[in-house]
Amino acid sequence: MRIGLLLATLGRSTEVERLLLTLDAQTYRDFELIVIDQNRDDRLVPILQNYKERLSIVHLRRSMPGLSRNRNEGVKALSSDAEILAFPDDDCWYPSNLLADLASYFTSHKEVDGISGICMTKFGTPRGRWASKPGFIDKSKIFGRCISFTMFLRKTLVDKIGPFDETLGLAPDVPWPR
């Protein structure tokens, strides 16, 4: 089960390298990282170069900033065998067993199209307001159970729903930046 990680980034390099370190430490290796680089400079080139032999990385350069816009560009660049999608922020990092746990869960729960995790601080405490126990996500519960960088979705669901709304998310030209 191939996992596609879509990383839209702007203005960060140290954080991106930390994410790459955690991806390199994953026990599950059937994943690809699509880096949608919105920087005007080459700050990520040497960082990505350091991992090109160990990780499957596609480096896209985009001059028009926007989180949703560039995640949509990343979806287009996925390999055809990507089955699960994730949208890490450039300042995220993953525990070494996260992708293995995801692959196992989605393999044994064919009826589930998506799950969301909890954002944790480096000290292991939840960051933000999260539901106190697991449960289903619907329109009334989405803001206490989900944020884009904690979502893991089947590609078939993403294809069915369609692209991210490009009038939402971080970007200089959107009416609803958050």
Phi and psi in degrees as a GROMACS rama.xvg file:
@    title "Ramachandran Plot"
@    xaxis  label "Phi"
@    yaxis  label "Psi"
@TYPE xy
-83.8893  134.241  ARG-2
-109.844  129.586  ILE-3
-104.811  123.869  GLY-4
-107.385  121.023  LEU-5
-106.585  111.12  LEU-6
-113.974  102.992  LEU-7
-91.3492  126.455  ALA-8
-137.659  147.993  THR-9
-153.161  124.57  LEU-10
80.4196  6.95444  GLY-11
-125.533  146.031  ARG-12
-134.891  -48.8598  SER-13
-57.8674  -42.7362  THR-14
-65.3437  -41.337  GLU-15
-63.0536  -41.3807  VAL-16
-63.5388  -38.055  GLU-17
-64.0738  -41.4062  ARG-18
-60.8102  -44.1945  LEU-19
-61.1031  -38.6975  LEU-20
-58.667  -43.065  LEU-21
-72.5049  -30.0972  THR-22
-71.3111  -37.7421  LEU-23
-65.2375  -24.9848  ASP-24
-88.7412  1.90749  ALA-25
-65.4582  138.094  GLN-26
-76.3178  -23.393  THR-27
-99.9747  126.818  TYR-28
-112.548  -0.851228  ARG-29
-87.4166  72.4702  ASP-30
-145.904  160.683  PHE-31
-131.177  146.994  GLU-32
-114.39  120.809  LEU-33
-102.021  112.22  ILE-34
-97.5892  114.991  VAL-35
-100.623  98.9676  ILE-36
-90.856  112.752  ASP-37
-100.241  8.76288  GLN-38
-74.4885  148.927  ASN-39
-85.3288  -9.6516  ARG-40
-114.984  -174.892  ASP-41
-102.287  28.2946  ASP-42
-56.0272  -30.7113  ARG-43
-86.9886  -17.6634  LEU-44
-55.0431  -52.1621  VAL-45
-67.7298  -31.5637  PRO-46
-66.332  -48.964  ILE-47
-65.3054  -36.4023  LEU-48
-57.7031  -37.4647  GLN-49
-64.0056  -20.111  ASN-50
-112.324  -2.99937  TYR-51
-62.5004  -25.4168  LYS-52
-82.1137  -21.067  GLU-53
-107.845  -22.5259  ARG-54
-126.141  149.058  LEU-55
-84.0849  107.049  SER-56
-125.76  131.576  ILE-57
-112.171  123.225  VAL-58
-106.06  110.963  HIS-59
-105.381  136.264  LEU-60
-104.195  129.948  ARG-61
-134.447  132.873  ARG-62
-91.4947  -18.1266  SER-63
-95.4058  107.515  MET-64
-71.0444  155.358  PRO-65
152.401  123.998  GLY-66
-62.7684  -54.5924  LEU-67
-64.8883  -43.8915  SER-68
-56.1769  -45.1915  ARG-69
-80.8868  -27.0436  ASN-70
-64.1013  -39.0971  ARG-71
-61.0967  -39.412  ASN-72
-63.815  -38.8246  GLU-73
-64.1124  -39.693  GLY-74
-58.0469  -39.7303  VAL-75
-63.8125  -26.3397  LYS-76
-91.4375  -3.55379  ALA-77
-64.2698  149.436  LEU-78
-68.8026  156.04  SER-79
-67.5306  -17.2779  SER-80
-96.0052  8.01835  ASP-81
-67.6996  126.363  ALA-82
-109.27  -30.615  GLU-83
-121.815  137.711  ILE-84
-118.114  144.878  LEU-85
-136.9  158.262  ALA-86
-131.66  62.4199  PHE-87
-62.773  141.641  PRO-88
-75.7471  162.991  ASP-89
-71.5651  -10.0261  ASP-90
-108.286  17.3456  ASP-91
-85.6655  162.624  CYS-92
-148.713  153.103  TRP-93
-115.139  139.889  TYR-94
-62.1429  151.636  PRO-95
-62.7965  -20.0434  SER-96
-102.494  4.04233  ASN-97
-59.734  -50.8492  LEU-98
-66.9296  -34.3905  LEU-99
-64.3112  -44.3203  ALA-100
-62.8591  -40.6437  ASP-101
-63.6507  -48.4481  LEU-102
-59.8673  -43.1666  ALA-103
-62.8466  -45.0582  SER-104
-62.8298  -50.1835  TYR-105
-66.376  -31.7077  PHE-106
-67.1266  -40.3125  THR-107
-90.5922  -6.0715  SER-108
-127.791  71.5207  HIS-109
-62.1265  -22.7328  LYS-110
-79.8384  -9.57607  GLU-111
-96.7008  126.754  VAL-112
-96.3209  -15.5446  ASP-113
-167.91  153.325  GLY-114
-138.911  161.777  ILE-115
-131.113  141.027  SER-116
-98.42  -170.78  GLY-117
-112.812  135.263  ILE-118
-76.5434  124.398  CYS-119
-114.716  149.097  MET-120
-76.8329  171.675  THR-121
-65.7071  -12.955  LYS-122
-93.3648  0.997886  PHE-123
85.0143  16.2004  GLY-124
-106.919  147.774  THR-125
-61.3792  139.255  PRO-126
-105.059  118.3  ARG-127
96.6351  -173.713  GLY-128
-96.7039  120.931  ARG-129
-130.102  154.173  TRP-130
-59.946  147.531  ALA-131
-81.3512  -14.3203  SER-132
-145.182  157.69  LYS-133
-61.5792  152.427  PRO-134
-175.316  172.303  GLY-135
-74.6275  151.803  PHE-136
-102.902  128  ILE-137
-136.581  -175.723  ASP-138
-58.2673  -33.5484  LYS-139
-81.7215  -15.0849  SER-140
-117.238  1.5544  LYS-141
-61.5325  -36.4117  ILE-142
-76.3511  -15.8318  PHE-143
-99.7752  -4.44187  GLY-144
-125.827  -5.61086  ARG-145
-155.175  141.71  CYS-146
-143.756  151.091  ILE-147
-54.9446  -36.9604  SER-148
-78.3541  -1.34035  PHE-149
-110.796  7.68363  THR-150
-89.216  142.795  MET-151
-133.946  114.853  PHE-152
-126.065  145.295  LEU-153
-66.8527  140.711  ARG-154
-60.2563  -34.189  LYS-155
-61.8607  -35.4855  THR-156
-69.1437  -44.2078  LEU-157
-60.6091  -41.6831  VAL-158
-62.9998  -38.7701  ASP-159
-69.6147  -43.0316  LYS-160
-73.793  -38.2351  ILE-161
102.615  -176.423  GLY-162
-69.4578  164.773  PRO-163
-61.0686  146.212  PHE-164
-73.1116  112.673  ASP-165
-76.4539  -1.62608  GLU-166
-90.9267  3.06404  THR-167
-118.712  154.091  LEU-168
99.9511  176.614  GLY-169
-70.9478  123.299  LEU-170
-177.375  150.846  ALA-171
-73.9656  -14.9193  PRO-172
-117.787  22.2209  ASP-173
-109.803  145.566  VAL-174
-73.7836  -21.2059  PRO-175
-125.145  78.9028  TRP-176
-70.2645  -13.9274  PRO-177
